[in-house]
Amino acid sequence: MIEGAVTGAPADTRIVLAKRGMFGEDVGQVKLGANLRFKFERVEPGAYVLAAVPPSGRPFQVDVDVKAGERIVTVDLRVPRNVLFGEVRDADGKAVAGALVEVEPQGIGDPRTIRNLPDLYNKIWAGGTTDGKGGYRIDSVRSGKLKLLCTKGTQLLVRRLALHDGEEARVDFRFSDDALRTLTVRCVDAAGDRIDSRFVLLGANGGFAEWSALGGDDEEQPRPRREHVYRVSPGRYRIALSADGYAPIRAMAIELRQDREVVVKLVPGVNLTLTAPDAPGQAVEVRDAEGFRVGIGVTPLEVLFGHGKLRTDAAGAITIPRVAPGTYSVRVGGRDFGTVVVANVSLSRTLRK
């Protein structure tokens, strides 16, 4: 059993218990109630994520480990009361309505460290859009070093700050020419011909909260383009790219001090078919040499996160498309099957222990 209390959250807060893992399944959820306490009965030993999800504001979560033989695990959650607020204005000082302001805690944006999808949103997303007067307010923000991002169309401003417990901090943004640089990204094939591609601007160290800028027109799923042009704050970034039929780029490092044009050469992707005859219907995890999960996605975000819950079929087989040449580690059903080396042709490999 897991039980505990929550402070700093309203009585209609949902408490969610999920298994730890990139695609960890929910074990259950309960309403907090007037006594601000919660309880989950008959919880098996294992690694879990326990999250408090207020009706408004930002979720907050902690890791919980239940060991064999433990009858009761007590967990107390304290939802942060920190607040960020401010205004967004253009170069002429006019209010910018509909700008998106988001928080990314520094140092934990690397997609290789994300345990599950609730963890992704808890770590990365907290924010909202500016009102008609250009104002914004973000509640329940974690304490510590933060990266605050403001995007409008293809423009991105970045501010860094340290937030202390119980603090209300004002951070204003102004989209002025001296605060922004132009980043132009184009993709080409082996012959140098341009390729339509989808693009996501990422943060330093593999962080990916700048996904609000993807597509350049507030689209959740960007359309393919021949050229991607952004106006962003100077700094170090990584970019992710995908193009139909080509192996994706997951995290290409760039440094932007002045206006810059980046040309990326893409190579055709190949199919990787893995068969584990003794593991039908089992979860599959394939990672490249940098530790990034390989998925079946199309858009850069899907590619970056290893989109889709990969499982072998009834024969223990799975095919992953658009795989780049390289060395990959393979796990099926939680078992390590070593590595496979992919060249520039499709590969089929039978996995045996």
SULWO-V224842 format. One record per residue. N is the residue number from 0. SS is DSSP state (a for helix, b for strand, c for the rest). PHI is phi in radians with two decimals (999 if undefined). D_CENTER is the distance of its C-alpha to the mean C-alpha in Angstrom with 1 decimal. Layout:
n,ss,phi,d_center
N,SS,PHI,D_CENTER
N,SS,PHI,D_CENTER
//
This chain:
n,ss,phi,d_center
0,c,999,30.7
1,b,-2.03,28.0
2,b,-2.43,29.2
3,b,3.00,28.8
4,b,-2.30,28.8
5,b,-2.21,26.4
6,b,-2.05,27.4
7,c,1.48,26.2
8,c,-2.31,25.1
9,c,-1.25,27.3
10,c,-1.15,29.2
11,c,-1.60,27.2
12,c,-1.20,23.9
13,b,-1.56,22.4
14,b,-1.91,21.9
15,b,-1.99,19.6
16,b,-1.99,20.0
17,b,-2.33,17.8
18,b,-1.21,18.1
19,c,-1.35,15.8
20,c,2.59,13.9
21,c,-0.94,10.9
22,c,-2.12,12.8
23,c,-1.05,15.1
24,c,-1.46,17.6
25,b,-1.14,18.8
26,b,-1.55,22.2
27,b,3.01,23.3
28,b,-2.61,23.1
29,b,-2.40,25.9
30,b,-1.41,26.9
31,c,-1.11,27.6
32,c,1.56,31.2
33,c,-1.12,33.8
34,c,-1.47,34.1
35,c,1.02,30.5
36,b,-2.14,30.4
37,b,-2.48,28.6
38,b,-2.72,29.5
39,b,-2.10,28.2
40,c,-1.53,31.2
41,c,0.87,31.5
42,c,-1.64,28.2
43,c,-1.28,28.4
44,c,-1.01,27.7
45,b,2.77,24.2
46,b,-1.84,20.8
47,b,-2.31,19.2
48,b,-2.08,16.8
49,b,-1.96,18.8
50,b,-2.18,17.3
51,b,-1.74,19.4
52,b,-2.06,18.4
53,c,-1.15,20.9
54,c,-1.11,22.1
55,c,-2.47,20.8
56,c,1.60,18.7
57,c,-1.85,15.7
58,c,-1.13,15.2
59,b,-2.40,16.1
60,b,-2.52,16.1
61,b,-2.42,17.7
62,b,-1.45,18.2
63,b,-2.33,21.5
64,b,-1.97,23.6
65,b,-1.86,26.6
66,c,-1.58,29.3
67,c,-1.04,32.1
68,c,1.63,35.0
69,c,-1.36,33.3
70,c,-1.54,34.5
71,c,-2.36,32.8
72,b,-2.05,29.6
73,b,-1.76,29.5
74,c,-2.31,26.3
75,c,-1.92,26.6
76,b,-1.83,23.6
77,b,-2.11,23.9
78,c,-1.36,21.7
79,c,-1.05,21.5
80,c,-1.89,23.8
81,b,-1.19,22.6
82,b,-2.32,22.6
83,b,-2.03,21.5
84,b,-2.62,23.6
85,b,2.86,25.2
86,b,-2.28,26.1
87,b,-2.11,24.9
88,b,-2.33,27.8
89,b,-1.56,28.6
90,c,-1.10,30.8
91,c,-1.62,33.9
92,c,1.50,32.8
93,c,-1.45,32.3
94,b,-1.11,29.7
95,c,-1.87,26.5
96,c,-1.54,25.6
97,c,1.38,22.4
98,c,-1.29,20.3
99,b,-1.73,16.7
100,b,-2.01,16.3
101,b,-2.31,13.0
102,b,-1.97,12.5
103,b,-2.25,10.3
104,b,-1.06,12.2
105,c,-1.20,13.1
106,c,1.52,12.8
107,c,-2.20,9.9
108,c,-1.52,7.0
109,c,-1.18,7.8
110,a,-1.09,5.8
111,a,-1.26,9.4
112,a,-1.72,9.6
113,c,-1.29,7.3
114,c,-1.46,10.3
115,c,-2.81,9.6
116,a,-1.17,8.1
117,a,-1.02,10.1
118,a,-1.12,8.9
119,a,-1.00,5.2
120,a,-1.23,7.3
121,a,-1.15,9.9
122,a,-1.36,8.5
123,a,-1.75,6.7
124,c,-1.75,8.7
125,c,-2.69,12.5
126,b,2.87,14.8
127,b,-3.11,17.0
128,b,-1.78,19.4
129,c,-1.31,22.6
130,c,-1.47,25.9
131,c,-1.11,29.0
132,c,-1.73,30.0
133,c,1.42,26.7
134,b,-1.60,25.9
135,b,-2.50,22.8
136,b,-2.63,22.2
137,b,-2.17,19.3
138,b,-1.71,20.4
139,b,0.97,19.4
140,b,-1.61,17.5
141,c,-1.09,17.2
142,c,-1.35,19.9
143,b,2.02,19.4
144,b,-1.35,18.3
145,b,-2.23,15.9
146,b,-1.99,14.6
147,b,-1.88,15.5
148,b,-2.03,14.6
149,b,-2.20,17.0
150,b,-2.22,16.9
151,b,-2.58,19.7
152,c,1.09,19.9
153,c,-1.72,19.5
154,b,-1.82,20.0
155,b,-2.42,17.6
156,b,-1.98,18.9
157,b,-2.17,17.5
158,b,-2.21,19.2
159,b,-2.07,19.1
160,b,-2.74,20.9
161,b,-2.01,21.7
162,b,-1.96,22.0
163,c,-1.76,24.6
164,c,-0.98,25.3
165,c,1.33,26.8
166,c,-1.54,26.3
167,b,-1.98,26.2
168,b,-2.00,25.2
169,b,-1.73,25.9
170,c,-2.33,23.9
171,c,-1.77,25.2
172,b,-2.16,23.9
173,b,-2.44,26.3
174,b,-1.44,25.5
175,c,-1.92,28.4
176,a,-1.06,29.2
177,a,-1.29,29.6
178,a,-1.70,26.1
179,c,-2.21,24.4
180,b,-2.18,24.4
181,b,-1.67,24.3
182,b,-1.99,21.9
183,b,-2.00,23.1
184,b,-2.14,21.4
185,b,-2.25,23.5
186,b,-2.02,23.4
187,b,-2.33,26.6
188,c,-1.63,28.0
189,c,-1.08,30.4
190,c,-1.53,33.2
191,c,1.55,31.5
192,c,-1.39,31.2
193,b,-1.19,28.3
194,b,-2.16,25.7
195,c,-1.20,23.7
196,b,-2.49,20.0
197,b,-1.83,16.7
198,b,-2.36,14.8
199,b,-2.30,11.6
200,b,-1.51,12.1
201,b,-1.97,9.9
202,c,-1.60,11.0
203,a,-1.08,13.3
204,a,1.10,12.7
205,a,1.48,9.8
206,c,-1.08,7.7
207,c,-2.38,5.8
208,a,-1.24,6.8
209,a,-1.25,9.7
210,a,-1.08,8.5
211,a,-1.06,11.2
212,a,-1.51,13.7
213,c,-1.12,13.1
214,c,1.48,16.3
215,c,1.36,18.3
216,c,-2.44,19.7
217,c,1.06,17.2
218,c,-1.48,16.4
219,c,-1.33,13.4
220,c,-2.14,14.4
221,c,-1.18,16.1
222,c,-1.40,19.6
223,c,-1.09,20.8
224,b,-2.41,22.6
225,c,-1.37,25.0
226,b,-2.56,23.9
227,b,-2.08,21.0
228,b,-2.15,22.1
229,b,-2.25,20.3
230,b,-2.02,21.7
231,b,-2.37,19.6
232,c,-1.14,20.5
233,c,-1.04,21.8
234,b,2.74,19.7
235,b,-1.68,17.9
236,b,-2.41,14.9
237,b,-2.21,13.3
238,b,-2.15,13.3
239,b,-2.09,12.2
240,b,-2.40,14.9
241,b,-2.44,16.2
242,c,-2.53,19.8
243,c,-0.98,21.8
244,c,1.52,23.7
245,b,-2.01,22.2
246,c,-1.18,20.0
247,c,-1.32,16.5
248,b,-1.81,15.6
249,b,-1.59,12.3
250,b,-2.82,12.6
251,b,-1.53,16.0
252,b,-1.40,17.0
253,b,-2.44,19.2
254,b,-2.13,21.0
255,b,-2.03,22.1
256,c,-1.92,25.2
257,c,-2.11,27.3
258,c,-0.95,26.8
259,b,-2.54,25.6
260,b,-1.97,25.6
261,b,-2.06,23.5
262,b,-1.90,24.7
263,b,-1.96,22.7
264,b,-1.60,24.8
265,c,-1.75,23.3
266,c,-2.03,24.9
267,b,-1.04,25.5
268,c,-1.51,23.4
269,b,-2.14,25.3
270,b,-1.47,25.2
271,b,-2.01,24.7
272,b,-1.86,26.5
273,b,-2.05,26.5
274,b,-2.28,29.1
275,c,-2.03,29.6
276,c,-0.96,32.8
277,c,-1.65,32.8
278,c,-2.40,29.3
279,c,-1.24,29.2
280,c,1.15,26.4
281,c,-1.83,24.3
282,b,-1.16,20.5
283,b,-2.09,19.8
284,b,-2.25,17.3
285,b,-2.14,17.8
286,b,-2.20,16.3
287,c,-1.45,17.5
288,c,-1.12,19.5
289,c,-1.55,16.6
290,c,1.66,14.8
291,c,-1.39,12.2
292,b,-1.24,12.2
293,c,-1.70,14.3
294,c,-2.20,14.0
295,c,-2.07,16.0
296,c,-1.31,13.8
297,c,-1.98,15.4
298,c,-1.32,13.1
299,a,-0.99,10.9
300,a,-1.13,7.6
301,a,-1.09,9.5
302,a,-1.11,10.9
303,a,-1.13,8.0
304,a,-1.51,6.7
305,c,1.16,10.5
306,c,-0.98,10.9
307,c,1.62,13.9
308,c,-1.50,15.6
309,c,-1.25,17.9
310,b,-2.45,21.4
311,c,-1.26,24.8
312,c,-1.49,27.5
313,c,-1.10,30.9
314,c,-1.66,32.1
315,c,1.42,29.2
316,b,-1.96,27.9
317,b,-2.67,24.6
318,b,-2.06,24.1
319,b,-1.92,20.9
320,b,-1.51,21.5
321,b,0.98,20.9
322,b,-1.59,20.7
323,c,-1.42,21.5
324,c,-0.99,24.4
325,b,2.72,23.7
326,b,-1.88,23.7
327,b,-2.26,21.4
328,b,-1.58,21.5
329,b,-2.29,21.9
330,b,-2.27,21.8
331,b,-2.27,23.3
332,c,1.03,23.9
333,c,1.42,22.8
334,b,-1.73,25.5
335,b,-1.49,25.2
336,b,-1.92,26.8
337,b,1.36,26.6
338,b,-2.16,25.6
339,b,-2.23,26.4
340,b,-1.90,27.2
341,b,-1.81,26.4
342,c,-1.72,28.8
343,c,-1.71,29.1
344,c,-2.29,30.4
345,c,-1.01,29.0
346,b,-2.22,29.3
347,b,-2.14,30.3
348,b,-2.34,30.3
349,b,-1.62,31.8
350,c,-1.72,30.3
351,c,-2.42,32.8
352,c,-1.70,33.0
//
